[in-house]
Amino acid sequence: MGKTLLHYVLFSFLFALVLAGFVYASSPVDKKEYVTITVAPGDTLWGLAKQYEQEHHMPPDEFIRWVVDVNHLPSPRLAAGEQIVIPVLKSKQGGSVAVNQ
């Protein structure tokens, strides 16, 4: 009986840990805390990742994934005039900016 109880407790703990991970991973990003930019002609996510790398400290591929996920973009391609949120806190940048304008 002692071994069964140990298995039950261990399984319950692991299940709770996995569930907490899903809840944490699915919590939405508060877009109001991040910088919004207006995409200029010729802008790419890779170029924006490099331009803002001092503020976001992420590898370019992680920056691109973040932007695509948070903005619900159908692909990593950007359209001029489109407004997107980037992973730069407003406290580091000072608000909404227009890129290359």
C-alpha positions in Angstrom: 0.0 0.0 0.0 2.9 2.4 0.7 4.3 2.1 -2.8 0.8 2.7 -4.3 0.4 5.9 -2.3 3.9 7.1 -3.3 3.0 6.5 -7.0 -0.3 8.3 -6.6 1.4 11.3 -4.9 4.2 11.4 -7.5 1.7 11.2 -10.4 -0.4 13.9 -8.9 2.6 16.2 -8.5 3.8 15.6 -12.0 0.3 16.2 -13.4 0.0 19.5 -11.5 3.4 20.6 -12.7 2.4 19.9 -16.4 -0.9 21.6 -15.9 0.8 24.7 -14.5 3.2 24.7 -17.4 0.3 24.8 -19.9 -1.5 27.6 -18.0 1.7 29.6 -17.9 2.5 29.0 -21.5 -0.9 30.0 -22.7 -1.2 33.2 -20.8 -1.6 36.0 -23.3 0.9 38.8 -23.7 -0.3 42.3 -22.7 0.3 44.2 -25.9 0.0 47.5 -24.1 3.3 46.9 -22.4 5.2 46.5 -25.7 6.2 48.9 -28.5 4.0 49.1 -31.5 5.7 49.9 -34.8 4.5 50.8 -38.3 6.1 48.6 -40.9 7.9 50.6 -43.6 8.5 49.4 -47.2 11.3 46.9 -47.3 11.1 46.0 -43.5 11.6 42.4 -42.6 11.3 40.6 -39.3 14.9 39.6 -39.5 15.9 43.2 -40.0 13.7 44.4 -37.2 15.2 41.7 -34.9 18.7 43.1 -35.7 17.6 46.7 -35.4 16.1 46.2 -31.9 18.5 43.5 -30.6 19.9 45.8 -27.9 16.4 46.3 -26.5 15.0 42.7 -26.7 18.1 40.5 -26.2 16.6 37.6 -28.1 18.0 35.5 -31.0 16.5 36.7 -34.3 14.5 33.4 -34.8 13.0 33.8 -31.3 12.1 37.4 -32.0 10.4 36.4 -35.3 8.4 33.6 -33.6 7.3 36.0 -30.9 6.2 38.7 -33.3 4.3 36.1 -35.5 2.6 34.5 -32.5 1.6 37.7 -30.6 0.4 39.5 -33.7 -1.3 36.4 -35.1 0.4 36.9 -38.5 -0.3 34.2 -41.2 3.4 34.3 -42.2 6.6 36.1 -41.3 6.2 38.4 -44.3 5.3 42.0 -43.4 3.3 44.5 -45.4 4.2 48.2 -45.5 1.8 50.2 -43.3 1.0 47.3 -41.0 1.2 47.9 -37.3 2.8 45.2 -35.2 3.9 44.7 -31.6 7.5 43.8 -31.0 9.1 42.3 -27.9 10.5 45.6 -26.7 9.0 47.0 -23.5 7.7 50.5 -23.7 9.7 51.4 -20.6 12.9 50.7 -22.6 11.8 52.5 -25.8 9.3 55.2 -24.8 6.2 54.2 -26.7 5.0 53.7 -30.2 7.6 54.4 -33.0 7.6 54.3 -36.7 10.4 52.3 -38.3 12.4 53.7 -41.2 10.1 56.7 -41.8 
